[in-house]
């Protein structure tokens, strides 16, 4: 299970670099932080159940945060220019 956290950290790192290249620096910083957290968690050698609990908590926080952003903060429209 710890290897899957390393795979997740690899892909979030790739997204962070792409965000950085695309000029979306706040998203890049967020994804670099998530990459570091997943990489650090992968070296803790926790039980598989604990890894699943942590991932479930991460998904819950993500969905709550994304729903809040999409409902109350994001301005509807195309491009925003």
C-alpha positions in Angstrom: 0.0 0.0 0.0 2.9 2.4 0.7 3.9 2.0 -3.0 0.5 3.3 -4.1 1.1 6.4 -2.0 4.4 6.9 -3.8 2.6 6.5 -7.2 0.0 9.0 -6.1 2.8 11.4 -5.0 4.5 10.9 -8.4 1.3 11.9 -10.3 0.5 14.8 -8.0 4.1 16.0 -8.6 3.6 15.8 -12.3 0.4 17.8 -12.0 2.2 20.4 -9.8 4.9 20.8 -12.4 2.4 21.2 -15.2 0.4 23.8 -13.1 3.7 25.6 -12.6 4.5 25.6 -16.3 0.9 26.8 -17.1 1.3 29.8 -14.8 -1.3 28.5 -12.2 1.0 29.0 -9.2 -1.5 28.7 -6.4 -2.6 25.3 -7.7 1.0 24.3 -8.2 1.8 25.1 -4.5 -1.2 23.2 -3.4 -0.2 20.1 -5.4 3.4 20.3 -4.3 2.1 20.2 -0.7 -0.1 17.3 -1.4 2.9 15.5 -3.1 5.0 16.0 0.0 2.3 14.8 2.3 1.7 11.6 0.2 5.4 11.0 -0.1 5.9 11.4 3.7 3.0 9.1 4.4 4.4 6.4 2.1 7.5 6.0 4.3 5.6 5.6 7.6 4.9 1.9 7.0 1.4 2.0 8.4 -1.2 -0.8 8.1 -3.2 -1.1 5.0 -6.4 -0.2 6.9 -4.7 3.0 8.2 -3.6 4.0 4.7 -7.2 3.6 3.5 -8.6 5.6 6.4 -6.1 8.4 5.6 -7.0 8.3 1.9 -10.7 8.4 2.8 -10.3 11.4 5.0 -8.3 13.1 2.2 -11.1 12.4 -0.3 -13.7 13.7 2.1 -11.8 17.0 2.7 -11.2 17.4 -1.1 -14.9 16.9 -2.0 -16.1 19.2 0.8 -13.5 21.9 -0.3 -14.3 21.5 -4.0 -18.0 21.7 -3.4 -17.6 24.8 -1.3 -15.4 26.4 -3.9 -17.7 25.5 -6.8 -20.8 26.7 -4.9 -19.7 29.9 -3.2 -16.4 31.2 -4.7 -16.1 30.2 -8.4 -17.6 32.8 -10.8 -19.6 31.1 -13.6 -18.5 31.8 -17.1 -16.1 30.8 -19.8 -12.5 32.0 -19.3 -13.4 35.0 -17.1 -11.8 37.5 -19.5 
